[in-house]
Amino acid sequence: MSVPQSKVTAQGQISVPSEIRRKLGIGPGSVLEWEQEGDRVVVRRAGRYSSEDIHRAIFAKRPNQRTLDELKAALARHVREKHARD
């Protein structure tokens, strides 16, 4: 069994061998992490997002506070619009 190889282009790009892409489950747009360990380089698929990243993206700023009456009115408006007959 031969070891998969890649050549580095003049622009510093490489192609990841197809068997490695399949094993890592990567495709166009995938992000790879490179880590040097002594005289070796370890390449791995980067993790998607941490739960903290997702939380910060969803809750970047606190929503404006609403009164209970405002919330009830918004819900009623939503239901009316959703179930309105054309």
N, C-alpha and C positions, 0 to 999 in steps of 0.2 A: 504494500500500500504506500503510495507516494504522498509526500507532504504537500498540501496546497501552497502555491506560491503566487505572488503578485509582483509586478514591476512598478516602480515609482516613475511617473512622468516628469518632464521638465518643470511642470507647474506644481509638482509635489503631490499629485493625485495618485490614488491606487484603485484598483478594482478588487472587490472582495469576491473570492471564488464562490461559485454557486452553491457548492455543498456547505460552505460555512454560512452563507446567507440563509439557507434552508434551516440549518441547525439553530441559528440564532433567531430565526423568525424576523429577519429584517428585509426591508425593501426601500424603494425610493423615499427619501425624506427621513429615514431612520437616523437616530443619533447614536454614535459610538463613543465610548470613553476609552482613553488611552492612559495606561499607567506604567511607569518604568519601575521595574524591580531588579535592581542590579544591572546586569547586562542583558536582561530580557524586557520585552514590552508586552504587556497584557492588554488585549483589546476586547471589550465587552459591550453589549447593547446597554445603552444608558437607560436608567429607570425612567418611567413616564413622568409622573409628578408625585410628590409626597402629599400626604393628607394636609399638611400645613400649607403647601402651595395652593391647593384647591380651596382651602378655607379662606386664605387671603384673597384669592381671586373672586370668590363669591361674596365675601363680606368685606370688601375693600373699604367701604364707608357705611356707617350706620344709617339705616333708613330713617326718614323723618317720622317722628312720633305722631300717631293719629289717635283721635278719641274713639271710643267704642261706637258712638253714633256714626262717625265717618266711615269706620270699617263696615258697619252694617249697611250703610248706604252704598258703598262700593260693591259689596257682595250682591246686593239686590240689583244694582245696575248691570253687573256682569251677567247674572242669571237672565235678566230681561234681554240683554243683547245676544246672549248665546242661544236662547230659545225663541227669539223673535221670528215671527212668520213673515216671509217676504211677500 
